[in-house]
Amino acid sequence: MRLRVVKHQNMNDKQNNKPKKVLGRGLAALLEDADDNTSANIVQQVLEVANFSEIDIDSIEVNTFQPRTDFDEQALKELSESIKVQGIIQPITVRKLADNRFQIISGERRFRASRLAGLTHIPAYIRTADDQQMLEMALIENIQRQDLNSIEVALSYQRLLSECNLKQEELGERVGKDRTTVNNYLRLLKLPPDIQIGIRDGKISMGHAKTLINVDNIDTQLAIFKRIIEEELSVRKAEELVRMLNQDKKSSTKKIPSISYEIERVQSKLSSHFGTKISIKSDDNNKGEIKIPFLSAEDLNRILEILNL
C-alpha cells in the first residue's frame, strides 16, 4: 500500500500578500519560490552575516592593489548591458575607509560596468582589512577568477610572495595550485620584456612561454619568439625547434679529446719556463701552434737565450 505525502499550504500565506523585498536580480531569483516571511528572514540573515549593503557608487574608490591591468572596453559594455537587464548578480566587496568612503577589494570590473549602466547605488559586502590584508584578498580573488592573462597572474604571485611575505608553499595553498605550477608562472617574469608583452597580448600561449624559458640565450629566445608569431608555430613545433637548437649547441661546444688536458698542462709548464704567458692552440687533428709573446727587444733576447738560439 502506497502512502502519498500531501504538502498543505499555510493559510497565513494567502493573507500575507506583501510584495517581496528585492536586493538585485540574483538574490531575488534565489528567493522567488519562498513565501514572504521566509524571504524576509533570509534577507535579514544575509544582511547580518555578510554585512551586505547598497552603497552610493560615488562613495567608492578603486583598488590601488588591483592586479588587473587591462579592462576590455567591449566586454565592459556587454557586462553593462547585462546589468541594465539583470541587475548585479554578485555584489562587489569593499572595505570601509572613513567618512562614508569605501575602497574596492574585488569587483572593479562590475563597478566600472555599473557606472557605465548609469547605476547610482551598487550592492556590496563590507569587510574590515588593513593594507596587507587588502592586497592579499584582492590578488587572490582576482587570480581565482581565471580571466587574468598569464603575466598578470605571475605578477600577482610575485606580489603575494614579496609584499605579503608568503612562502611558495603557502601561496600554493592560498590559490589552490601546486608549487610547480606557481613556479612556472614566476619563471615567466625572467623572460625579456618583449616576450612578456607578447604573452600579455595573447600573441603566444603559456605553453610557448614555458618552452622559451628553457632557452638560455636572450637573443635566441627573441628569435624563436619571432618565428612562433610569424610562422604561427604550435607549442609542439616550438618545442621541436628549441630541441634542435639545443642539440646544435651541444655539437658546436663538443669538447676536444683528452689531449686538451695534456696541452693545458704543457702550456702551463712553458709559461712558467719562459716567464711569459704561452698559448697553445690545437684542432681535432692535433695540429696547431704555440705562441710566445715578448714585450721588447730585450725580452725577445731573453727568450732566445732560454732556447739557446
Sequence and secondary structure as in RCSB ss.txt:
>XXXX:A:sequence
MRLRVVKHQNMNDKQNNKPKKVLGRGLAALLEDADDNTSANIVQQVLEVANFSEIDIDSIEVNTFQPRTDFDEQA
LKELSESIKVQGIIQPITVRKLADNRFQIISGERRFRASRLAGLTHIPAYIRTADDQQMLEMALIENIQRQDLNS
IEVALSYQRLLSECNLKQEELGERVGKDRTTVNNYLRLLKLPPDIQIGIRDGKISMGHAKTLINVDNIDTQLAIF
KRIIEEELSVRKAEELVRMLNQDKKSSTKKIPSISYEIERVQSKLSSHFGTKISIKSDDNNKGEIKIPFLSAEDL
NRILEILNL
>XXXX:A:secstr
          HHHHH       SHHHHHHHHTTS HHHHHHHHHHHHHHHTEEEEEGGGEE  TT       HHH
HHHHHHHHHHH  SS EEEEE STT EEEEE HHHHHHHHHTT SEEEEEEE   HHHHHHHHHHHHHHTS S H
HHHHHHHHHHHHTS   HHHHHHHHT  HHHHHHHHHGGGS HHHHHHHHTTSS HHHHHHHHT   HHHHHHHH
HHHHHTT  HHHHHHHHHHHHHHHHHHT    THHHHHHHHHHHHHHHHTS  EEEE TTS EEEE   SSHHHH
HHHHHHTT 
